[in-house]
């Protein structure tokens, strides 16, 4: 019975993961394609799995690298310290991400 529960749970997770994926057309450098194909061959995975993983990690790294640019406006006080509005690209990125996410959900 546990084997079936485990299998059904695995299927449910895979179905959920699949429902979160979106297909796109992507143009990349030939040398990058060579590397994706090499990863796919070495790890015995589909190229799309490799590409999705690499893009996912790259996006997380890019988000983390976005610099905070201190503005003049104090937006709150935390533990006695003034926190200033970010006037860099992060607020525009977050706003665009939220709007796009709403449209993709339907």
N, C-alpha and C positions, 0 to 999 in steps of 0.2 A: 504493500500500500504506500509506503514511503517513497518508493521509486516512482510511482505514478504522480504523487504530490510534487516531487522534485521536478519531474519532467513537465508537468502542467505549469508550475511556477516559472520554469525556464522559458517555456513557450510564451507565457504572459509577458515576461520581461522582454523577450525578443520582439513580440508584437508591439509593445509600447515603444521600444527603441525605434522600430521601423516607422511607426506613426509620427515620430519626431524628425524624421529625415525628409529632406527636400532635394530634388534633383535639379542640377544646374549645368549649363554648358560653360566650360572653362578653357581658356587658352593659356598655355604655360610654355616655358622655355623647353626646348628639346632635351637639354641636359637634365632638367628637373624631371622630365618624363622618364628618362633613363634611370634616374635614382629611384623614382616611385616603382618602376617595374622591377628593379633590383631588390628593393625592400619586399615587394609582393612575392617575388620568387624565393627569397631567403626565408621569409616567414610563412610561406605557403598560404597566403591570403589574397583575396581579390584586390586589384589595384584601387577600386573605389573605397575599400575599407582603409587602406593605407592613406589615400588622399584625404578622406574625411578626418581621420585622426590627426594628420599633419596640419590641416587647416584649423581644426578645433583648438589645438595647442597654440598655434600661431596667433589666433585671435585672442586667446586668454593672455598670452605674453604681451601682445600689442596693447590690450586694455590696461594691463598692469603698468606698462611703460608710459602711458599718457601722463604728461606732466601736469601738476597742479600749478596754476598761475594765479598768484594772490592778487585779488582786486582790492578796491578801496572800501567796499561795503561790508560791514560786519553783519553776518547772518544769524549768529547765535553766540552764546558764551558757554563754554564747557570748562568746568572746574576753575572758574575765574579767568580763563584765557579766551580772548576774542578769536572767533573763527571767521575768516574772511571768505567772501564769495570767490569761486573759481571763475576766472575770466578767460581761461584757455579753451581748448576744444572739447574737454570732457562734458560740460553741460549740454552742448549742442549734440554730442554723440549720444548721451543718455536720452535726451528728448527724442532724437530720431529713432533710436532703438525701440523706445516704448511705442511710438506711433506706428512703426513698421510691424512690430510684434502684434499690435491690435489688428492691423489689416490682414496679417497672415492667419490669425485665428479665425477670421471670418466675421 
